[in-house]
Amino acid sequence: MAENDVVVIAERVVGSHPDVTFELLGKAKEIASALGGEVHCLVVGSPEGHECLGAADHLHLVEGEHLWPYNPHAWESAISALLSQLKPRLVLASTGTVGIDLCGALAAQSGSMLASYVVDLSVEGASLMAVAQLYGGKLMAECDLGEGPAFVTAIPGSFAGHAARVDGVADATSHSHDGADARMRHVALTEPEKTGVDITSEELLVSVGRGIGSQSNIDLAQELAEVLGAGLSASRPVIDQGWLPKAHQVGKSGKKVKPKIYLALGISGAPEHLEGMRQAELIIACNTDATAPIFEVAHYGTTADLFDLVPEILDLIGG
Ligand SMILES: Cc1cc2nc3c(=O)[nH]c(=O)nc-3n(C[C@H](O)[C@H](O)[C@H](O)COP(=O)(O)OP(=O)(O)OC[C@H]3O[C@@H](n4cnc5c(N)ncnc54)[C@H](O)[C@@H]3O)c2cc1C
């Protein structure tokens, strides 16, 4: 039944589909199956590289002269037109470029509810229930979205995505929408400076916080990272002080990482930092303050001084 369908707006605005699109598809499958509906994925702009979106029951490829490169206003009118045909119960997007740009306007146009910064979503009885972050994660709000229709933008990294990366598209439909009514025009795409550092692809991260004390102590963490074959990442104060370049920053205004092991040295665990690393498979924290919030997410922890601990590990493993 169309009124129980779930729509995912693919987040890609450049390059290939990002992880968050698969995370949304995985969650959409779960919700649609609980509601007895189907999953539709909207891919706007570029018709290439969508074969990996096979987790959706239906793929809608929307092309038009003004839709690529990404143009928020043109996308808004294209998606609005398609949603008025599909009439889904739930539209899922990411709390990223596309979701932030479009979902407020789309929800207002259709008189739907909108929950942003969502980290969990489920069906309870007849209702859709969302858990959303407020004040950068200092408060969590439970939102009853009732029977919808509703828009939800989820924080990247909130849902598992691996299983939803499925090759082979079952049912694809092409749509055209020129987007010529858009008031915006694409001028240029400015890509972030390439640094050669990609902390998001590391399986093991040694991460330093303000507790590292000074730039000269970064060498100690760097040595540990090298001996362990790990990447080196950091909390924001370390970046703001200029002790490491921005490409190393984990968190709300940095990178979201999901390594197998995250070793947090002298990091307190502020919500803005946790937002970037709580999906790590194993979190080990070293912090002299036993009440530091990092211990609430850590699987293992020690209140040792990092300047005692790190040389000890280096000695043990022959660094
Ligand atoms: C809009 C916004 C966006 C933000 N984005 C980010 C972001 O992307 N990433 C981010 O990290 N933060 C971000 N922040 C900042 C965030 O709120 C925190 O201020 C920051 O994460 C704190 O960093 P920290 O844990 O390194 O420092 P602190 O909170 O100062 O913690 C340092 C910790 O080190 C411990 N320590 C000190 N000495 C030692 C020692 N010798 N051995 C062991 N432990 C020791 C202390 O007990 C303390 O817990 C953002 C804030 C805002 C408002």
The ligand as an SDF file (V2000), in Angstrom:
LIG
                    3D

 53 58  0  0  0  0  0  0  0  0999 V2000
   29.0630   23.4480   17.1380 C   0  0  0  0  0  0  0  0  0  0  0  0
   30.1910   22.6910   17.8090 C   0  0  0  0  0  0  0  0  0  0  0  0
   30.8690   21.7460   17.0610 C   0  0  0  0  0  0  0  0  0  0  0  0
   31.8960   21.0090   17.6470 C   0  0  0  0  0  0  0  0  0  0  0  0
   32.5200   20.0740   16.9050 N   0  0  0  0  0  0  0  0  0  0  0  0
   33.4340   19.2760   17.5000 C   0  0  0  0  0  0  0  0  0  0  0  0
   34.0600   18.2280   16.7700 C   0  0  0  0  0  0  0  0  0  0  0  0
   33.8300   18.0230   15.5620 O   0  0  0  0  0  0  0  0  0  0  0  0
   34.9500   17.4480   17.4350 N   0  0  0  0  0  0  0  0  0  0  0  0
   35.2670   17.6170   18.7590 C   0  0  0  0  0  0  0  0  0  0  0  0
   36.0880   16.8560   19.2890 O   0  0  0  0  0  0  0  0  0  0  0  0
   34.6990   18.6290   19.4530 N   0  0  0  0  0  0  0  0  0  0  0  0
   33.8160   19.4560   18.8560 C   0  0  0  0  0  0  0  0  0  0  0  0
   33.2670   20.4770   19.5680 N   0  0  0  0  0  0  0  0  0  0  0  0
   33.8650   20.8060   20.8980 C   0  0  0  0  0  0  0  0  0  0  0  0
   33.3480   19.9330   22.0340 C   0  0  0  0  0  0  0  0  0  0  0  0
   32.2010   20.5330   22.6020 O   0  0  0  0  0  0  0  0  0  0  0  0
   34.4100   19.7770   23.1330 C   0  0  0  0  0  0  0  0  0  0  0  0
   34.7950   21.0660   23.5750 O   0  0  0  0  0  0  0  0  0  0  0  0
   35.6550   19.0250   22.6940 C   0  0  0  0  0  0  0  0  0  0  0  0
   35.2970   17.7920   22.0940 O   0  0  0  0  0  0  0  0  0  0  0  0
   36.5360   18.7380   23.9010 C   0  0  0  0  0  0  0  0  0  0  0  0
   37.7390   18.1760   23.4520 O   0  0  0  0  0  0  0  0  0  0  0  0
   38.6450   17.3200   24.4250 P   0  0  0  0  0  0  0  0  0  0  0  0
   37.8830   16.1530   24.9340 O   0  0  0  0  0  0  0  0  0  0  0  0
   39.9240   17.0630   23.7160 O   0  0  0  0  0  0  0  0  0  0  0  0
   38.9960   18.3710   25.5650 O   0  0  0  0  0  0  0  0  0  0  0  0
   38.4980   18.4700   27.0750 P   0  0  0  0  0  0  0  0  0  0  0  0
   37.0190   18.4530   27.1500 O   0  0  0  0  0  0  0  0  0  0  0  0
   39.2230   19.6080   27.6690 O   0  0  0  0  0  0  0  0  0  0  0  0
   39.0190   17.1030   27.7230 O   0  0  0  0  0  0  0  0  0  0  0  0
   40.3570   16.7920   27.9370 C   0  0  0  0  0  0  0  0  0  0  0  0
   40.3820   15.5260   28.7810 C   0  0  0  0  0  0  0  0  0  0  0  0
   41.6930   15.0790   28.9370 O   0  0  0  0  0  0  0  0  0  0  0  0
   41.8210   14.5070   30.2220 C   0  0  0  0  0  0  0  0  0  0  0  0
   43.2580   14.5450   30.5700 N   0  0  0  0  0  0  0  0  0  0  0  0
   44.0060   15.6540   30.8450 C   0  0  0  0  0  0  0  0  0  0  0  0
   45.2810   15.2910   31.0400 N   0  0  0  0  0  0  0  0  0  0  0  0
   45.3430   13.9360   30.8790 C   0  0  0  0  0  0  0  0  0  0  0  0
   46.3980   12.9820   30.9470 C   0  0  0  0  0  0  0  0  0  0  0  0
   47.6670   13.3550   31.2000 N   0  0  0  0  0  0  0  0  0  0  0  0
   46.1060   11.6730   30.7260 N   0  0  0  0  0  0  0  0  0  0  0  0
   44.8350   11.2720   30.4680 C   0  0  0  0  0  0  0  0  0  0  0  0
   43.7890   12.1520   30.4040 N   0  0  0  0  0  0  0  0  0  0  0  0
   44.0590   13.4550   30.5900 C   0  0  0  0  0  0  0  0  0  0  0  0
   40.9650   15.3780   31.1170 C   0  0  0  0  0  0  0  0  0  0  0  0
   40.5470   14.6680   32.2590 O   0  0  0  0  0  0  0  0  0  0  0  0
   39.8030   15.7330   30.1820 C   0  0  0  0  0  0  0  0  0  0  0  0
   38.6910   14.8580   30.3560 O   0  0  0  0  0  0  0  0  0  0  0  0
   32.2570   21.2360   19.0070 C   0  0  0  0  0  0  0  0  0  0  0  0
   31.5500   22.1840   19.7440 C   0  0  0  0  0  0  0  0  0  0  0  0
   30.5360   22.9040   19.1530 C   0  0  0  0  0  0  0  0  0  0  0  0
   29.7830   23.9170   19.9910 C   0  0  0  0  0  0  0  0  0  0  0  0
  1  2  1  0
  2  3  1  0
  2 52  2  0
  3  4  2  0
  4  5  1  0
  4 50  1  0
  5  6  2  0
  6  7  1  0
  6 13  1  0
  7  8  2  0
  7  9  1  0
  9 10  1  0
 10 11  2  0
 10 12  1  0
 12 13  2  0
 13 14  1  0
 14 15  1  0
 14 50  1  0
 15 16  1  0
 16 17  1  0
 16 18  1  0
 18 19  1  0
 18 20  1  0
 20 21  1  0
 20 22  1  0
 22 23  1  0
 23 24  1  0
 24 25  2  0
 24 26  1  0
 24 27  1  0
 27 28  1  0
 28 29  2  0
 28 30  1  0
 28 31  1  0
 31 32  1  0
 32 33  1  0
 33 34  1  0
 33 48  1  0
 34 35  1  0
 35 36  1  0
 35 46  1  0
 36 37  1  0
 36 45  1  0
 37 38  2  0
 38 39  1  0
 39 40  1  0
 39 45  2  0
 40 41  1  0
 40 42  2  0
 42 43  1  0
 43 44  2  0
 44 45  1  0
 46 47  1  0
 46 48  1  0
 48 49  1  0
 50 51  2  0
 51 52  1  0
 52 53  1  0
M  END
$$$$
